[in-house]
Amino acid sequence: MALRHLGKKGIQASFKRGLVLPRVASSTERQISSAVLRSASESVSFSFARYINGFCFSSLSNWSSSRESFSTETSVRYFHASRETLARRKEDPDRPLSHRERKKQTVKTKGKFSKREKKLDTPPVEAPYVPPRLKRLAKGLPEKTVDIFEGMTLLELSKRTGEPVAVLQSILVNVGESVSSEFDTISVDEAELLAMEIGINVRRQHTTEGSEILPRPPVVTVMGHVDHGKTSLLDALRNTSVAAREAGGITQHVGAFVVGMPDSGTSITFLDTPGHAAFSEMRARGAAVTDIVVLVVAADDGVMPQTLEAIAHARSANVPIVVAINKCDKPGANPERVKQQLAAEGIELEDIGGNVQVVEVSAMKSTGLDKLEEALLLQAVDMDLKARVDGPAQAYVVEARLDKGRGPLATIIVKAGTLLSGNHVVIGSQWGRLRGIRDMIGKLTDRATPALPVEIEGLKGLPMAGDDVIVVESEERAKMLSEGRKRKYEKDRLLKAEEARLAEAETAETESGEGFVRVELPIIVKSDVQGTAQAVSDALRTLNSPQVFVNIVYSGVGAISQSDLDKAQACGACIVGFNVKGGNSVNLSAAQASVKVFHHRVIYHLLEDIGNLIVEKAPGVSELEVAGEAEVLSIFKILGKKRSEEDGVSIAGCKVMDGRVCRSGLMRLLRSGEVVFEGSCASLKREKQDVEQVGKGNDCGLVMGDWNDFEVGDVIQCMEPVIRKPKFVSSESGAVRIEC
């Protein structure tokens, strides 16, 4: 056999080199065992046991001489050593090194992965400081607004937003869009999606290139002070009686309608805005969408606070003004005084060489209306009002409300383009497919052209007054834009709420350090339209005071429901219903749940009731006030046990000159108008009897603790603590406040 020719030294050398033998037949194994046992020296067995650890038998391809003697079928046999054997082998200095140990030594001495020794004689080289890249913070950085338009390239958007093109491309891939090159054009919707994802506000720009431009009717907003006759003037123009149906005789909504001029045959779109101080935001929205502002001033009242506010809104919107001096038929009318007041406010009237037209009218007698019509049309001709007729529509939400049968409804005015029934629109964070367009009469139509107010239905939710209407190409794009805007609005809302919470906590901490106690008044607001709900909420927030914090928990549109009662009961809030109705079941449930519900149709009645509730809920401030005054007429001294003046007590014989003197009050001693001593009353007697108080005109004996140096003519004031409640104050302009 081949193994017999190897001998003892051959086997040992094979095991030392880590060779693996092929498995042989059982007869061959017996021959190997007998050959080992018949060896003359026992060192073979010792060497076999010593060097067998960690090795195994396997096929050897280089044993060509003995390949014929072994079987072709091979397998692997493993021999495992004990822990004691491994320990002795590791401690043996003469043991051969394994392949892994030899490799480690080679790496330490040579090769490209060898460790280099540090040179300690040369100083380390200072690397230049590279500042970290700034990250966009959700709070602290000012919000940026960029202009976007249809057909802009990704590179142009990258330049305007300051974001790399690769980042914008990755965002497009995440939202399901794809752009192969940075020079490819993207739609205005995709640009807005990208801007929202990186936290930048956008302003859409629409081009009129290649579109048909035609003249359009002017949009006129009527503004002015409350009860100056704005709605009555519009009633005279369109021969209706809206003012007679208004609650309290004041406008509390933004009304939009078209008036056909009988003399010229043209039409003018009018917006009627409320004049109360609480509806300042409505007037600002009206001035933002209008072409001309008609400033109505009563001839018998003159320029008032809301008149000045309307002038400021018109100037900020860069809109021309036409002044209509109303109520000229009244006996106390003085149009010249009104003109002087307007000139003092910087209104350049035509009478003094300016360009602002002034018309004297009377809504009750319908006089001067033709002159007002002529002035408006002349102003519109000078402005050369035109708009794009074809293409997607641009519109503006004037008001929004919730209808039981038709769902969310929005009154809009189309600024450019044509709005068609069936269009997919995005309004603020809401979207929908238009299933109906109605004019202001309530007649269904299939389209809305520029400068015409219409009411649309088919929205999934109620939009906010003042939102822009955007027409998109598909339902998927509408959903995507709506979800992106909702995320951004929610993020902005949370940031504002956090800032308000921190400011409120800081104010509460400051006031608590000064001794103030502030309570919270949670309120739920429900109104008939979205704009009014927002205006009522803003007006209620103005009633905040150092003692009561008005917290608007929820503001919505529609009638008061059971869910509103549950929400109010959970947070201990009261419910304010403005121009909405509550059923008998709701009122009964509110009474059972002890929830206060206020129903109002006039804004100043509502503010007055909530102001009185705030005064009632306010904890007040504890103050000291003078309850009475007594004059010292004589002094009596009573000696003590030691019969000395230092040990005695001085009694002031007084006469109460004003109010009353109480034993429990704080006594203040005044001498020549200056406070000499303040302390408690130790004893108060009248005709040798201890009493709790002495009224005006009566004599009494009074002892003050730790004070015996009375003089005739001193004045003793009795101070009593009182709780000072805040006051509800309303001005003539309709503005209200809580005065503490």
DRENDO-104000 format. One line per 8 residues: number of its first residue (from 0); their letters; for each residue y, z, x of C-alpha. Coordinates in Angstrom, 2 decimals. Last residue first. Layout:
NUM) a) Y:Z:X | ...
This chain:
739) ceirvags) 96.29:34.12:-58.84 | 97.56:30.97:-60.54 | 94.91:28.70:-62.01 | 96.14:25.14:-62.37 | 96.91:22.49:-64.97 | 98.60:19.09:-64.88 | 99.55:17.73:-68.30 | 103.00:16.46:-67.30
731) essvfkpk) 104.65:19.36:-69.11 | 102.88:21.86:-66.87 | 99.89:24.07:-67.55 | 99.31:27.55:-66.08 | 96.18:29.66:-66.56 | 96.76:33.08:-65.05 | 94.64:35.13:-62.63 | 93.70:38.75:-63.42
723) rivpemcq) 95.30:41.75:-61.69 | 93.07:44.81:-61.97 | 95.27:47.95:-61.92 | 95.44:50.96:-59.59 | 98.02:53.65:-60.55 | 101.06:54.75:-58.55 | 103.20:57.74:-59.68 | 106.64:57.63:-58.09
715) ivdgvefd) 108.45:60.80:-57.03 | 112.19:60.52:-56.50 | 113.99:63.09:-54.37 | 117.30:64.40:-55.72 | 116.73:68.03:-54.82 | 114.71:68.20:-51.64 | 110.98:68.74:-51.17 | 109.48:69.73:-47.82
707) nwdgmvlg) 106.17:71.18:-48.98 | 103.75:68.29:-48.41 | 100.06:68.63:-47.51 | 98.94:67.99:-51.13 | 101.68:67.35:-53.63 | 102.51:70.03:-56.20 | 104.26:69.08:-59.45 | 105.93:71.10:-62.15
699) cdngkgvq) 106.89:69.25:-65.30 | 109.79:68.35:-67.54 | 109.54:65.72:-70.28 | 111.73:62.64:-70.86 | 108.91:60.08:-70.27 | 105.36:61.34:-70.53 | 103.39:63.92:-68.55 | 99.76:63.42:-67.56
691) evdqkerk) 96.55:65.35:-66.92 | 97.88:68.76:-67.88 | 97.59:72.26:-66.44 | 99.57:74.71:-68.57 | 102.49:76.86:-67.39 | 105.01:74.90:-69.53 | 103.87:71.59:-68.13 | 101.73:71.60:-65.02
683) lsacsgef) 100.52:69.07:-62.45 | 98.60:70.23:-59.38 | 97.28:68.74:-56.14 | 98.68:65.24:-56.67 | 97.49:62.81:-54.05 | 99.45:61.49:-51.12 | 102.24:59.28:-49.90 | 105.22:60.63:-47.99
675) vvegsrll) 108.73:59.60:-46.94 | 109.10:56.22:-48.60 | 112.72:55.11:-48.28 | 115.22:54.69:-51.14 | 117.35:57.67:-50.15 | 114.23:59.85:-50.30 | 111.15:58.43:-51.96 | 107.92:60.44:-52.40
667) rmlgsrcv) 104.85:58.40:-53.44 | 102.13:60.03:-55.51 | 98.76:58.32:-56.08 | 97.47:58.81:-59.59 | 94.90:61.29:-60.92 | 97.54:63.82:-62.02 | 99.40:61.24:-64.03 | 103.17:60.78:-64.30
659) rgdmvkcg) 104.40:58.60:-67.15 | 106.84:55.78:-67.65 | 110.44:56.41:-66.72 | 112.67:59.45:-65.99 | 110.01:62.17:-65.87 | 111.83:65.39:-65.04 | 110.77:67.35:-62.01 | 110.44:70.91:-60.74
651) aisvgdee) 108.84:70.45:-57.37 | 106.55:73.31:-56.38 | 106.43:74.33:-52.72 | 103.39:76.29:-51.55 | 103.34:79.18:-49.11 | 101.63:79.82:-45.76 | 104.43:78.33:-43.73 | 106.93:80.27:-45.83
643) srkkglik) 105.31:83.56:-44.94 | 103.86:86.32:-47.14 | 100.52:86.21:-45.30 | 98.66:85.90:-48.59 | 100.78:82.95:-49.71 | 104.36:82.74:-50.83 | 105.30:80.60:-53.83 | 108.36:78.41:-53.46
635) fislveae) 110.14:76.71:-56.36 | 112.28:73.57:-55.99 | 114.67:72.12:-58.53 | 115.69:68.80:-60.09 | 113.16:66.42:-58.42 | 113.25:63.08:-60.26 | 110.16:61.55:-61.84 | 109.03:57.91:-61.92
627) gavelesv) 106.18:56.26:-63.83 | 103.19:53.92:-63.67 | 104.30:52.06:-60.54 | 101.68:49.46:-59.63 | 98.81:49.49:-57.19 | 96.60:46.39:-56.99 | 92.94:45.54:-57.53 | 92.39:41.81:-57.64
619) gpakevil) 90.62:40.10:-60.50 | 86.90:39.65:-61.13 | 87.45:36.19:-62.66 | 85.16:35.47:-65.63 | 87.84:35.91:-68.29 | 90.43:33.91:-66.35 | 87.83:31.19:-65.75 | 86.97:31.10:-69.46
611) ngidellh) 90.68:30.79:-70.29 | 90.94:27.83:-67.93 | 87.82:26.26:-69.48 | 89.45:26.47:-72.91 | 92.78:25.09:-71.70 | 91.14:22.26:-69.78 | 89.25:21.20:-72.90 | 92.33:21.29:-75.10
603) yivrhhfv) 94.18:19.23:-72.44 | 91.45:16.58:-72.43 | 91.27:15.93:-76.15 | 87.90:15.20:-77.79 | 86.23:18.54:-77.20 | 82.85:20.24:-77.65 | 82.25:23.32:-75.48 | 78.70:24.71:-75.26
595) kvsaqaas) 78.01:28.24:-74.02 | 74.33:28.91:-73.35 | 72.87:32.10:-74.83 | 69.36:30.50:-75.07 | 69.19:31.13:-78.83 | 72.72:29.85:-79.34 | 72.02:26.76:-77.24 | 68.82:26.09:-79.19
587) lnvsnggk) 70.74:26.28:-82.47 | 73.44:23.94:-81.14 | 70.77:21.49:-79.94 | 68.97:21.60:-83.28 | 72.22:21.03:-85.14 | 72.88:17.91:-83.10 | 75.42:17.64:-80.32 | 78.05:14.96:-80.40
579) vnfgvica) 79.94:13.36:-77.56 | 83.66:12.82:-76.96 | 83.61:15.38:-74.16 | 80.68:17.81:-74.14 | 81.08:20.65:-71.64 | 77.97:22.73:-71.05 | 77.95:26.23:-69.53 | 75.83:27.11:-66.53
571) gcaqakdl) 73.36:29.93:-65.83 | 71.27:27.85:-63.41 | 68.03:27.69:-65.41 | 69.74:27.97:-68.81 | 72.02:25.04:-68.00 | 69.08:22.88:-66.92 | 67.11:23.76:-70.02 | 70.14:23.02:-72.20
563) dsqsiagv) 70.67:19.66:-70.48 | 66.98:18.86:-71.00 | 67.40:19.61:-74.71 | 70.03:16.92:-75.00 | 73.83:16.74:-75.12 | 74.82:13.19:-76.05 | 75.34:10.51:-73.45 | 76.75:10.07:-69.97
555) gsyvinvf) 76.24:12.39:-67.02 | 77.75:14.97:-64.71 | 75.58:17.70:-63.23 | 76.11:21.01:-61.44 | 79.90:20.81:-61.36 | 80.68:24.07:-59.53 | 84.00:25.73:-60.39 | 84.61:28.52:-57.86
547) vqpsnltr) 86.38:31.56:-59.30 | 88.43:34.17:-57.38 | 90.34:32.12:-54.81 | 90.86:29.46:-57.48 | 89.21:26.22:-58.52 | 90.78:24.70:-61.63 | 91.21:21.34:-59.88 | 87.43:20.94:-60.06
539) ladsvaqa) 87.68:20.74:-63.84 | 89.97:17.71:-63.59 | 87.58:15.93:-61.21 | 84.67:16.53:-63.58 | 86.70:15.31:-66.55 | 87.69:12.13:-64.68 | 84.08:11.41:-63.64 | 82.82:11.90:-67.18
531) tgqvdskv) 85.67:9.72:-68.46 | 84.73:6.89:-66.11 | 81.05:7.05:-67.04 | 81.52:6.83:-70.79 | 80.68:9.13:-73.73 | 80.80:12.38:-71.81 | 78.46:15.14:-70.60 | 79.58:17.70:-68.01
523) iiplevrv) 77.37:20.60:-66.85 | 79.33:23.57:-65.47 | 78.50:26.32:-62.95 | 81.17:29.07:-62.64 | 80.79:30.87:-59.32 | 82.30:34.23:-58.39 | 84.70:35.08:-55.59 | 85.45:38.65:-54.43
515) fgegsete) 88.50:39.00:-52.23 | 88.84:41.89:-49.75 | 90.39:39.98:-46.84 | 87.08:39.72:-45.00 | 85.47:38.51:-48.21 | 88.17:35.86:-48.45 | 87.47:34.55:-44.98 | 83.72:34.54:-45.52
507) ateaealr) 84.10:32.82:-48.89 | 86.36:30.16:-47.37 | 83.87:29.53:-44.55 | 80.99:29.36:-47.01 | 82.95:26.94:-49.21 | 83.79:24.73:-46.25 | 80.15:24.76:-45.16 | 78.97:23.93:-48.68
499) aeeakllr) 81.54:21.16:-49.05 | 80.45:19.63:-45.74 | 76.81:19.87:-46.79 | 77.56:18.33:-50.17 | 79.46:15.51:-48.49 | 76.57:14.84:-46.12 | 74.07:15.00:-48.98 | 76.10:12.55:-51.02
491) dkeykrkr) 76.45:10.16:-48.08 | 72.68:10.18:-47.57 | 72.07:9.72:-51.28 | 74.50:6.81:-51.37 | 72.82:5.21:-48.35 | 69.34:5.57:-49.79 | 70.49:4.31:-53.18 | 72.17:1.34:-51.52
483) geslmkar) 68.97:0.34:-49.78 | 66.95:0.73:-52.98 | 69.39:-1.44:-54.94 | 69.51:-4.13:-52.27 | 65.71:-4.36:-52.15 | 65.36:-4.34:-55.93 | 67.91:-7.16:-56.29 | 66.25:-9.20:-53.54
475) eesevviv) 62.89:-8.86:-55.27 | 64.41:-9.83:-58.64 | 65.75:-13.08:-57.24 | 68.93:-14.97:-56.33 | 71.50:-12.24:-56.31 | 74.72:-11.79:-58.33 | 76.90:-8.90:-57.16 | 79.00:-6.75:-59.54
467) ddgamplg) 81.39:-4.42:-57.75 | 81.56:-0.74:-58.69 | 84.77:0.78:-60.13 | 83.14:2.73:-62.94 | 79.74:3.88:-61.77 | 76.56:2.15:-62.86 | 74.13:3.36:-65.56 | 70.54:2.42:-64.86
459) klgeievp) 68.03:-0.40:-65.26 | 70.71:-2.86:-66.40 | 70.05:-5.29:-69.26 | 73.40:-5.23:-71.00 | 76.80:-6.76:-70.22 | 80.18:-6.20:-71.87 | 82.84:-8.80:-71.19 | 86.42:-8.88:-69.90
451) laptardt) 87.72:-12.38:-69.07 | 89.73:-12.99:-65.89 | 87.24:-15.58:-64.55 | 84.54:-17.07:-66.83 | 81.75:-15.24:-68.67 | 78.62:-17.02:-69.84 | 75.96:-17.13:-72.56 | 77.98:-15.53:-75.33
443) lkgimdri) 77.24:-12.88:-77.94 | 80.14:-11.73:-80.11 | 81.16:-8.08:-79.88 | 84.91:-8.63:-80.23 | 85.39:-7.69:-76.57 | 83.02:-10.44:-75.48 | 79.28:-9.93:-75.28 | 76.80:-10.86:-72.56
435) grlrgwqs) 73.08:-10.22:-73.11 | 69.77:-10.11:-71.25 | 71.26:-9.70:-67.82 | 68.54:-8.90:-65.29 | 68.99:-5.52:-63.68 | 70.20:-3.52:-60.72 | 71.72:-0.12:-60.03 | 72.97:1.25:-56.69
427) givvhngs) 76.45:-0.22:-57.09 | 76.01:-3.08:-59.50 | 73.25:-5.49:-58.43 | 72.77:-8.55:-60.63 | 69.92:-10.87:-61.53 | 71.32:-13.60:-63.78 | 69.71:-14.16:-67.18 | 73.00:-14.67:-69.04
419) lltgakvi) 75.46:-16.37:-66.75 | 78.45:-14.97:-64.85 | 80.81:-17.70:-63.68 | 82.75:-17.65:-60.44 | 85.71:-15.43:-59.62 | 87.25:-12.14:-60.79 | 85.00:-11.44:-63.79 | 86.05:-8.29:-65.62
411) italpgrg) 83.34:-5.80:-66.49 | 82.40:-3.43:-69.30 | 78.99:-1.94:-68.53 | 76.20:-1.00:-70.92 | 73.13:1.16:-70.22 | 70.62:1.17:-73.11 | 70.88:-1.08:-76.15 | 69.63:1.24:-78.91
403) kdlraevv) 71.01:4.59:-77.85 | 74.01:3.23:-75.96 | 75.05:4.61:-72.58 | 78.50:3.85:-71.19 | 80.21:2.08:-68.33 | 83.86:1.23:-67.73 | 85.95:-1.24:-65.71 | 83.17:-2.63:-63.51
395) yaqapgdv) 84.43:-5.49:-61.31 | 83.07:-9.01:-61.09 | 82.29:-11.74:-58.57 | 80.24:-14.53:-60.10 | 77.91:-16.94:-58.36 | 79.11:-20.55:-58.14 | 81.55:-22.49:-60.28 | 84.96:-21.34:-61.48
387) rakldmdv) 86.81:-20.33:-58.33 | 90.12:-18.74:-59.25 | 93.79:-19.56:-59.65 | 96.94:-17.49:-60.25 | 100.12:-19.25:-59.17 | 102.02:-15.97:-58.54 | 105.31:-17.41:-59.79 | 103.58:-18.71:-62.90
379) aqlllaee) 102.13:-15.25:-63.57 | 105.57:-13.62:-63.27 | 106.98:-16.12:-65.75 | 104.08:-15.48:-68.11 | 104.68:-11.73:-67.96 | 108.46:-12.02:-68.47 | 108.03:-14.40:-71.41 | 105.57:-12.06:-73.11
371) lkdlgtsk) 107.95:-9.12:-72.61 | 110.81:-11.17:-74.07 | 108.66:-12.07:-77.09 | 107.81:-8.40:-77.57 | 111.47:-7.35:-77.67 | 111.23:-5.84:-81.14 | 107.96:-4.87:-82.79 | 109.59:-2.07:-84.88
363) masvevvq) 107.21:0.68:-83.74 | 106.52:-0.85:-80.33 | 110.19:-1.09:-79.43 | 111.14:-3.14:-76.39 | 113.72:-3.28:-73.60 | 112.53:-5.58:-70.80 | 113.16:-5.07:-67.07 | 112.08:-7.65:-64.46
355) vnggidel) 111.64:-6.50:-60.85 | 113.13:-8.99:-58.34 | 116.22:-7.12:-57.21 | 119.94:-7.85:-57.53 | 121.06:-4.69:-59.32 | 120.26:-5.87:-62.84 | 117.07:-7.52:-61.56 | 115.62:-4.12:-60.73
347) eigeaalq) 114.64:-3.03:-57.22 | 112.44:0.00:-57.88 | 113.14:2.48:-55.05 | 112.79:5.75:-56.97 | 116.58:6.02:-57.46 | 116.52:2.54:-59.03 | 113.94:3.80:-61.51 | 116.13:6.77:-62.42
339) qkvrepna) 119.17:4.52:-62.85 | 117.20:2.15:-65.07 | 116.00:5.05:-67.23 | 119.58:6.29:-67.63 | 120.61:2.82:-68.76 | 117.82:2.73:-71.34 | 119.17:5.82:-73.18 | 117.26:6.47:-76.39
331) gpkdckni) 118.27:9.59:-78.31 | 118.44:7.86:-81.71 | 115.06:6.14:-81.28 | 114.86:2.34:-81.49 | 114.58:1.93:-77.71 | 111.15:3.52:-77.87 | 109.85:1.52:-74.88 | 111.47:0.44:-71.62
323) avvipvna) 109.01:-2.17:-70.27 | 109.20:-2.56:-66.48 | 107.33:-5.49:-64.87 | 105.72:-4.58:-61.54 | 104.16:-6.78:-58.84 | 100.86:-5.62:-57.27 | 100.48:-4.56:-53.62 | 97.57:-2.22:-54.51
315) srahaiae) 99.32:0.71:-52.78 | 102.57:-0.24:-54.49 | 100.99:-0.37:-57.94 | 99.29:3.01:-57.41 | 102.57:4.61:-56.23 | 104.46:3.25:-59.24 | 101.74:4.64:-61.54 | 102.11:8.05:-59.88
307) ltqpmvgd) 105.87:7.99:-60.39 | 105.36:7.27:-64.08 | 102.69:9.99:-64.18 | 105.30:12.51:-63.02 | 108.02:11.46:-65.52 | 110.81:8.83:-65.52 | 112.81:8.86:-68.75 | 112.14:10.71:-71.98
299) daavvlvv) 114.26:8.99:-74.67 | 113.83:5.46:-73.31 | 110.08:5.95:-72.85 | 108.81:4.21:-69.72 | 106.00:1.63:-69.69 | 105.24:0.08:-66.30 | 103.49:-3.24:-66.85 | 101.43:-3.91:-63.73
291) idtvaagr) 100.56:-7.50:-62.81 | 97.47:-8.98:-61.13 | 95.00:-6.19:-61.87 | 91.72:-5.08:-60.29 | 93.06:-2.33:-58.00 | 95.76:-1.13:-60.41 | 93.17:-0.35:-63.06 | 91.00:1.53:-60.58
283) armesfaa) 93.99:3.68:-59.54 | 94.82:4.38:-63.17 | 91.27:5.53:-63.79 | 91.39:7.81:-60.74 | 94.55:9.48:-62.06 | 92.89:10.34:-65.35 | 93.45:14.11:-65.28 | 97.23:13.69:-65.22
275) hgptdlft) 97.19:12.09:-68.65 | 98.42:8.51:-68.91 | 95.24:6.73:-69.88 | 94.88:3.07:-68.82 | 95.03:-0.03:-71.05 | 93.89:-3.23:-69.35 | 95.23:-6.48:-70.78 | 93.90:-10.02:-70.31
267) istgsdpm) 96.54:-12.60:-71.19 | 96.03:-15.74:-73.28 | 98.12:-18.87:-73.66 | 99.43:-20.36:-76.91 | 103.05:-19.95:-75.75 | 104.49:-18.43:-78.92 | 101.42:-16.76:-80.41 | 100.23:-15.12:-77.14
259) gvvfagvh) 96.48:-14.57:-77.34 | 95.58:-11.05:-76.30 | 92.36:-10.42:-74.38 | 90.84:-6.94:-74.20 | 90.08:-4.12:-71.76 | 90.37:-0.40:-72.53 | 90.18:2.30:-69.89 | 89.45:5.53:-71.68
251) qtiggaer) 91.33:8.71:-72.64 | 94.31:7.21:-74.45 | 96.52:9.79:-76.14 | 97.28:10.47:-79.83 | 95.22:13.61:-79.93 | 92.05:11.63:-80.39 | 92.74:7.91:-80.71 | 92.28:6.25:-84.09
243) aavstnrl) 95.99:5.72:-84.84 | 96.51:4.37:-81.32 | 93.99:1.58:-81.90 | 95.96:0.11:-84.79 | 95.77:-3.64:-84.34 | 98.32:-6.45:-84.36 | 97.48:-7.77:-80.85 | 100.92:-7.33:-79.29
235) adllstkg) 101.96:-4.44:-81.53 | 98.75:-2.62:-80.70 | 99.48:-3.20:-77.02 | 102.84:-1.46:-77.41 | 101.24:1.38:-79.34 | 98.73:1.77:-76.51 | 101.47:2.24:-73.92 | 103.78:4.35:-76.09
227) hdvhgmvt) 105.25:6.93:-73.71 | 102.76:9.59:-74.84 | 101.31:10.17:-71.36 | 103.27:8.59:-68.52 | 102.87:4.98:-67.47 | 100.47:2.11:-66.96 | 99.63:-1.16:-68.72 | 97.44:-3.37:-66.56
219) vvpprpli) 97.82:-7.14:-66.76 | 95.10:-9.59:-65.71 | 96.58:-13.08:-65.61 | 94.78:-16.03:-67.19 | 93.11:-18.51:-64.80 | 94.17:-21.74:-63.12 | 91.31:-23.82:-61.66 | 89.62:-24.04:-58.25
211) esgetthq) 86.40:-26.10:-58.11 | 84.26:-25.14:-55.16 | 83.73:-26.96:-51.84 | 85.24:-24.14:-49.79 | 86.05:-21.16:-52.00 | 84.61:-18.60:-49.59 | 83.48:-15.14:-50.51 | 83.97:-12.09:-48.32
203) rrvnigie) 81.84:-9.02:-48.82 | 82.99:-5.75:-47.32 | 80.34:-3.78:-45.49 | 79.75:-0.14:-44.57 | 77.70:0.64:-41.47 | 74.65:2.92:-41.30 | 72.20:0.84:-39.24 | 69.96:0.15:-42.25
195) malleaed) 72.95:-0.43:-44.51 | 74.35:-3.11:-42.20 | 71.02:-4.93:-42.05 | 70.69:-4.91:-45.83 | 74.28:-6.13:-46.19 | 73.61:-9.04:-43.82 | 70.45:-9.91:-45.74 | 72.45:-10.01:-48.98
187) vsitdfes) 75.15:-12.18:-47.37 | 72.51:-14.71:-46.44 | 71.45:-15.35:-42.86 | 72.18:-18.29:-40.57 | 70.07:-19.04:-37.51 | 71.82:-18.67:-34.16 | 69.88:-15.53:-33.20 | 66.67:-17.51:-33.53
179) svsegvnv) 63.43:-17.16:-35.47 | 64.73:-15.06:-38.34 | 62.25:-13.31:-40.60 | 62.57:-11.20:-43.75 | 60.13:-8.59:-45.07 | 62.23:-5.46:-44.75 | 60.55:-4.47:-41.47 | 60.93:-7.97:-40.01
171) lisqlvav) 64.65:-7.92:-40.76 | 64.98:-4.54:-39.05 | 63.19:-5.89:-35.96 | 65.58:-8.86:-35.86 | 68.61:-6.56:-36.06 | 67.32:-4.46:-33.17 | 66.64:-7.57:-31.08 | 70.16:-8.86:-31.75
163) pegtrksl) 71.67:-5.75:-30.22 | 73.96:-3.60:-32.42 | 77.76:-3.61:-32.11 | 78.31:-4.22:-35.82 | 80.68:-7.17:-35.49 | 79.02:-8.72:-32.45 | 75.53:-8.33:-33.91 | 76.68:-9.87:-37.18
155) elltmgef) 77.97:-12.91:-35.28 | 74.68:-13.19:-33.37 | 72.69:-13.02:-36.61 | 74.64:-15.96:-37.91 | 76.96:-15.96:-40.91 | 75.98:-18.19:-43.84 | 77.47:-16.17:-46.70 | 80.05:-13.62:-45.61
147) idvtkepl) 80.27:-10.18:-44.04 | 83.32:-8.10:-43.17 | 82.69:-4.87:-41.26 | 83.39:-1.24:-42.16 | 82.79:1.62:-39.72 | 82.39:5.25:-40.69 | 83.86:7.71:-38.23 | 81.31:9.53:-36.06
139) gkalrklr) 80.72:13.22:-36.81 | 77.66:13.06:-39.03 | 74.65:10.79:-39.04 | 74.87:10.51:-35.28 | 74.42:7.21:-33.55 | 72.84:7.81:-30.18 | 74.74:7.49:-26.94 | 72.76:6.09:-24.04
131) ppvypaev) 72.27:8.60:-21.29 | 74.75:8.64:-18.39 | 73.44:7.18:-15.09 | 74.35:9.38:-12.15 | 73.98:7.62:-8.77 | 71.00:8.79:-6.69 | 71.72:11.21:-3.84 | 69.54:10.44:-0.80
123) pptdlkke) 67.59:13.41:0.48 | 68.56:14.79:3.91 | 66.57:13.57:6.96 | 64.71:16.04:9.23 | 62.20:17.12:6.58 | 60.32:13.87:6.41 | 57.75:14.28:3.69 | 54.23:13.25:4.55
115) rksfkgkt) 52.90:10.18:2.87 | 49.84:10.29:0.67 | 47.48:7.32:0.96 | 47.34:4.97:-1.99 | 47.82:1.82:0.09 | 44.86:2.65:2.30 | 44.24:5.17:5.04 | 43.52:8.80:5.81
107) kvtqkkre) 43.58:10.61:2.50 | 42.13:7.70:0.57 | 39.21:7.42:3.02 | 38.45:11.15:2.70 | 38.35:10.83:-1.07 | 36.01:7.82:-0.83 | 33.57:9.74:1.43 | 33.51:12.56:-1.14
99) rhslprdp) 32.79:10.13:-3.98 | 29.94:8.40:-2.05 | 28.29:11.70:-1.23 | 28.50:13.33:2.16 | 25.34:14.12:4.16 | 24.51:17.83:4.59 | 24.99:19.33:8.01 | 27.57:21.91:6.92
91) dekrralt) 25.29:23.33:4.16 | 27.45:25.22:1.69 | 27.30:22.47:-0.96 | 23.51:22.19:-0.67 | 23.05:25.94:-1.09 | 25.23:25.89:-4.23 | 23.41:22.89:-5.70 | 20.04:24.56:-5.14
83) ersahfyr) 21.19:27.76:-6.81 | 22.56:25.81:-9.82 | 19.20:24.07:-10.40 | 18.55:20.44:-9.56 | 17.98:17.56:-11.95 | 15.55:14.72:-11.22 | 16.16:11.59:-13.29 | 13.64:8.77:-13.97
75) vstetsfs) 14.89:5.26:-14.80 | 12.59:2.47:-16.11 | 11.01:-0.70:-14.76 | 8.42:-3.20:-16.13 | 7.67:-5.71:-13.35 | 4.99:-3.44:-11.89 | 5.04:-2.70:-8.20 | 2.93:-4.15:-5.30
67) erssswns) 4.43:-7.63:-5.39 | 8.00:-6.33:-4.82 | 6.91:-4.49:-1.61 | 8.28:-6.93:0.96 | 11.28:-7.92:-1.12 | 12.71:-4.49:-1.23 | 16.28:-5.60:-1.62 | 16.21:-5.68:-5.40
59) lssfcfgn) 15.45:-2.03:-5.75 | 14.49:-0.88:-9.24 | 15.24:2.71:-10.13 | 14.27:6.18:-9.05 | 16.81:8.95:-9.16 | 19.06:11.00:-6.94 | 21.21:14.13:-7.48 | 18.79:16.54:-5.81
51) iyrafsfs) 15.85:14.74:-4.08 | 17.19:15.70:-0.67 | 15.94:19.22:-0.39 | 12.73:18.96:-2.42 | 11.59:15.86:-0.51 | 12.66:17.40:2.78 | 10.64:20.50:2.08 | 7.63:18.43:0.98
43) vsesasrl) 7.92:16.29:4.10 | 8.44:19.32:6.28 | 4.94:20.58:5.50 | 3.54:18.59:8.46 | 0.12:17.03:8.57 | 0.72:14.94:5.50 | -2.24:14.91:3.10 | -0.10:16.26:0.27
35) vassiqre) 2.45:13.44:0.54 | -0.18:10.75:0.65 | -2.01:12.34:-2.27 | 1.18:12.31:-4.36 | 1.94:8.67:-3.53 | -1.65:7.66:-4.32 | -1.40:9.41:-7.69 | 1.82:7.56:-8.44
27) tssavrpl) 0.11:4.24:-7.61 | -2.64:4.96:-10.08 | -0.02:5.82:-12.74 | 1.74:2.47:-12.36 | 5.06:2.18:-10.67 | 8.64:3.01:-11.54 | 11.09:1.30:-9.28 | 12.60:3.29:-6.45
19) vlgrkfsa) 16.22:4.42:-6.22 | 17.95:4.62:-2.90 | 20.51:7.34:-2.33 | 20.72:6.72:1.42 | 19.26:10.15:2.13 | 16.37:9.50:-0.27 | 15.45:6.31:1.53 | 15.68:7.98:4.92
11) qigkkglh) 13.34:10.74:3.82 | 10.83:8.28:2.45 | 10.91:6.25:5.64 | 10.49:9.34:7.82 | 7.30:10.36:6.02 | 5.52:7.04:6.13 | 6.77:3.66:5.07 | 3.43:1.93:5.63
3) rlam) 1.81:4.09:2.97 | 4.56:3.09:0.52 | 3.59:-0.59:0.99 | 0.00:0.00:0.00
